[in-house]
Amino acid sequence: MNSVQQEHGIGWIREQIAAERRELAEVFAGLTAEQWNSPSLCAGWRVREVAAHMSTGFRHSTARTVWELTRSGGNVHRMADRIARRDAAALSEARLAAALAEHADHPWRPPAGGRIAALAHDAVHGLDVTVALGLPPRLPLPRAAALLGAVSPRSLRFFGARLEGVRLRATDTGWSYGQGPLPVEGCAAHLLLVAYGRRVPAGLLSGRGADRFTR
């Protein structure tokens, strides 16, 4: 059991996953056609590709996922990109929005990382959309803080976050990470994006190292 599960409990994490999916379903349902086709913070993906990717685990069986992974040469990132583009083109905006609410309690989780990784998957991709579109902040601080607490060298490597020489510090919670000489400060939600390999819009981070993570 990881430290986040020890502090909050598995039941709390399940509740947060369900809440995150329902909240994001409402966000997606309210988007305009222009917003659906706008770039997200996921490199190369519009909002619709992000939404399609988020529901892949609900719509595809384990056997289908293994088959898709084999088709992609065992590369998880390549598989995710191919499926997201295909499903985004095939599914309507209403269907993509509804999938999250309909599967709010679905037990899907990534192959590694457990339930907290499932919460991070939904929350970070939600931020990929809402931050890119300039929508009002909606990720509750306790949820964001718990996800920051689960950041590890392994997760940083997997998502390609390069934090060498950087010291991250959240301005709305007590979390910090790293001992480097270059400070980067921001709210928990925006630092969560940094920890998952994203670049954020200008003005959301401060400190001498902020430019490294700004679009």
Secondary structure by P-SEA (a helix, b strand, c coil): cccccccccaaaaaaaaaaaaaaaaaaaaaccccccccccccccccaaaaaaaaaccccccaaaaaaaaaaacccaaaaaaaaaaaaaacccaaaaaaccccccccccccccccaaaaaaaaaaaaaaccccccccccccaaaaaaaaaaccaaaaaaaccccccbbbbbccccbbbbbccbbbbbcaaaaaaaaaccccccccccccccccccc
